[in-house]
Amino acid sequence: MLKFEHVTKRYNETGDVLRDVTFHLQRGEIAFLTGHSGAGKSTLLKLIAVIERSTRGQIILDGQSLNHVKESQIPYLRRKMGFIFQDYKLLQDRTVFDNVALPLVIAGYGHQEIARRVRASLDKVGLLGKERKYPLALSGGEQQRVGIARAVVNKPQLIIADEPTGNLDPELSSEIMTLFENFQQVGVTVLIASHDLFLIKKLNHRVLTLDHGQLVAS
Amino acid sequence: MKQTKSTKHKPQTKQDGRKNTSSGGDFSSKVEAYRDQHAHALFSSLGRMVASPFASIVTIVVLAITISLAGGFYMLVVNLQQLTGSLEDSNQISLFLKEDVSDAYANKFADSIKDNANVQSVKVISKEQGLAEFETYSGFGSAINALEVNPLPIVIQVLPKDTLEDEQGLVALFDDLKRSPEVDLAQMDMQWVKRLQSIVAIAKRGTTLLGLMLAIAVIFVTGNTIRLEVHNRRDEIVIAKLVGATNSFIQRPFLYSGFWIGLVSGVMAWFIVTIMMLILKQSVETLSALYQDAFKMLFFSYGETFILLGISCLLAVLGSCAVLQFQLRYTKLN
């Protein structure tokens, strides 16, 4: 599903942030990406989202090389992935429904299809009754679940989560993790960047550890 | 997922693959969704403008004044032009006769002019008629009454034949009449019509240049407003980009914002110019009365209104478009 082959990312200012990273995530696999601050976790995620491009090496998503994706094709590529952020990145002036519907509106679905899928997605994260609420009226855990609903509403093959539990207490964190495991069970690949070592140990999934830009364990 | 007709017949191309991955439903529901997207962008941008009126009102007032300047000058030229237009065929020659010429002699002289093959008609205005006209139209009636004798000369108005269109023939006739011993002063209306026409030509060219400058101003002012709006909604743009929005999807509401700004400014400019003209109308009509109602004030026609609004919208959208091309390319996601 997602393949890194000898990937190096160099910034002119800071030098190599990722060095010769190689790993392969199978379809339906769940993996943690961990490491100290500045180890290159965020950069690795940015390469997958094609926010940045690798300096050397190949990244292959679902059989498609990301190295030579044209600028105009990037939006269509991102629709195959779902992104989840530490700060949720919700639109505060839109309702929960509208936030979750955004990827579908962008992809050009008709409104009936949008309504059906948004409800299904909110149902999965247990927020079906809160469609009309605004994000600020929700708790942190609920806001993150809105973020997750938005990430999965387009039925992506790959979910990328950047510190999804960074702002949540342990109980909410394990709830969120259970959600990820549910998606994994229906064949979605999940990559979670996190430095919550306690959580990672407890869940016993594959762990990719970065240290100064190099993959030291996978 | 159903395939569209076009993908069935054409070999599978990148584009088709893209469509398959990007959206669901059949062709008609795609069209419907596309229409929905536009309608949503159209009304949400209007809604946003109404929701925070102060931000847009400053821009709209500035634009309305800018557009009304151009529109006002345009109307000035249009009105001047119709003035010279109505005078165009007045190649009339006025002969002011010497003071000692009697009415009877003036009539005889007029008859002799009428015999000229190039003359269409002749009208004699006696001293008394002249005085009466002068009293009616000049407003100096009482001043004239104070004079003991009528100071006005007999005037013969000569209208040359239409066939005498070329200037040389007209000048020859004019010179011929001017040489007559009875004539004190000969005047050809054509001359000042020509002068007026060349003044109008300058005004027209000046208005075109001014219009171009103001058009550029409209583009820049709208562009700047949209730039600020893009800046204010940066978070939203970043999120939309991350969930797979194309640049054209992100641009759409901003382009519609530009459209609304242009439209509302255009409407406001129309009112500014029209109200100003209504204020001037009475003085203009009074002036026109002095010239035997030669002039009727022209307002924006339906066509001109349509063009005015069209140009305002077009310029505003152009300004937004230019800024968006630049801004979205440099909106970094991190």
Interface residues (C-beta under 8 A of the other chain):
Chain A: S42 K46 A49 I51 E52 S72 Q73 P75 Y76 L77 R78 R79 K80 F83 K89 L90 L91 L102 P103 V105 I106 A107 G108 Y109 G110 H111 E113 R150 N154
Chain B: K14 R18 T21 S22 S23 G24 G25 S29 K30 E32 A33 Y34 D36 Q37 H40 D235 E236 V238 I239 A240 K241 L242 V243 G244 A245 T246 N247 F249 L333 N334
